[in-house]
């Protein structure tokens, strides 16, 4: 007689829950083992995971068996049951070891699935072999094969999901655990479905109580879930500890990286990247330490500023790469002259600073001379041998200052004096230098304010006599500054300050506009034919907006361009002959006359005289003052006048002070006269009085000597 079994769906569901929990615990412990660095701890987690997995499989099987209800008494042999548990533990442990390697290929996924399926099959059929009853057992082959293949297929699908899924770790692990739990439960159910029990006809049948089986299943399930919960709690605690350790490691790594970054930034902040010398910030720290040490020892210290003379020509002619190479070579040479206890820094550009420990102050002079000689040695760049010179400014501690700021500032002032003394020399700081620098700084501020507020600046005009007509036909505008403390200052006192501090263009523009305005007033008072000559700074001549500025000045004053003459010096023209020629041509097209001032003191080249659109040539007063006593000067003047007339240029003689000079110039065909013999530079009102006293056209010249 065949027995017809029945199943409790709630117990099957409980078995599924336990199987899923066991699979999840096994996966979590495999993850813990995978992250462990120590082999002992890794093996411990593998064993705990294998116990959780095999225990869950066994519990699920036991609960499924309790859900299986038939009419005969069934019991289990204890030794065989324990042997079945052990048979399931071994493949479960192998499964955990493979999971620790984290499946990365289909082959490994298949290996893990086979081990997992083997654990289920060994546990199930080992447990079923421990069954004892009075019934005979028969197996259905196709269901038997299905119960073996089903867990392997489900496990392969689960581990393939682990391999291919892009979900987050928690979601992916939950899905894998669900598939594995279903594999365990379905395998157990399919195994029981393959079993058929039969008893002889007339055998007394029993009726089992489902309640008793349910209570036992619930007890087993609770104990198993509690065990799995303890294992998961340990795994999660280990994860939290690992996360904390990892955060501490990250913090330690970040701190190390910050230390490296700080050291790197300090290197960048204190060292020059081109020459690998200290920069300004690094020098300040080193100089402060040196000052403290020498203050305690009572010994002197020298701060030297070195500037490479005319270094810009290297960049302009050979390029910045060659300039950088030159700086590296010079840095090595300077460093080679110094001693180990000395400090060298590059301040930027072509400026270097040396801090030298001294025995006495005279030692600084000898060191400076050695530096000058070493720098002058030829340097080969791009196949060319180049000789560079330098200027050096020196300040001494404690004589010239006791702080970094004072010593560096005073060395810089001494360097300025060295450049002004012809370069290629060394100068020591002195108190007059500081006084002069303070005075010039004050003058700069006051001059800038005077220019911005249009207060204190004024124009004087020196008449220029036309020797042919005997009339004053032109004026030269000369700027003056009525300083509130220092009185009337000539241009020599403040033009250089304006050029050095970048507002010479504003000063030239003020002179141009004021001269045009005064020229209009002269026209309104009866002198419409007078022309005015305005000087143009060498720096201002390089500005491409100069023609527009001239155009605006003429337009705002309503003066014809033919009444304006622009004077430029030889050196200003030769600074950039191509640009200067273009600008002068543009102003010639406006109708403005052009003259070259201080002729003979610069290049005196006929080549540029022929190229430039000039109208007038002014002979510098240095050639006039020794006439008629200097035969050489007289011959030069004759040659200049002849050359200028050959080039169709008018000639103005500057600085004429004696009748003898006038007679000589008139005899040799000079066109115009300017100097104290005629008049000194006059303010506008005095100029009008002077003009009223001049003879009309055709009258003889007055005694010019009385006009001084």
QUICOR-V240577 format. One line per field, one symbol per residue. ss: DSSP state (h for helix, s for strand, l for the rest). Layout:
ss=???
This chain:
ss=lslllsslhhhhhhhhhhhhhhhhhhhhhhhhhhhlllhhhhhhhhhhhhhhhhhhhhhhhhhhhhhsslllllsslhhhhhhhhhhhhhhhhhhhhhhhlllllhhhhhhhhhhhhhhhhhhhhhhhhlsslllsssslhhhhhhhhhhhhhhhhhhhhhhhhllllhhhhhhhhhhhhhhhhhhhhhhhhhlsssslllllllllllhhhhhhhhhhhhhhhhhhhhhhhhhhhhhhhhhhhhhhhhhhhhhhhhhhhhhhhhhhhhhsllllllslhhhhhhhhhhhhhhhhhhlllsssssssslllhhhhhhhlhhhhhhhhhhhhhhhhhhlllllssssssllsssssssllllhhhhhhhhhhhhhhlllsssllssslllssssssssllllllhhhhhhhhhhhhhhhhhlllllsssllhhhhhhhhhhhhhhhhhhhhhhhlllssssssssssllllssssssssssssslllssslhhhhhhhhhhlllhhhhhhhhhhhhhhhhhhhhhllllllsssssllllhhhlllhhhhhhhhhhhhlllhhhsssssshhhhhhlhhhhhhhhhhhhhhllsssssssllllllhhhhhhllllsssslhhhhllllllhhhhhhhhhhhhhhhhlllsssslllllhhhhhhhhhllllssllllllllslhhhhhhhhhlllllllllllhhhhl
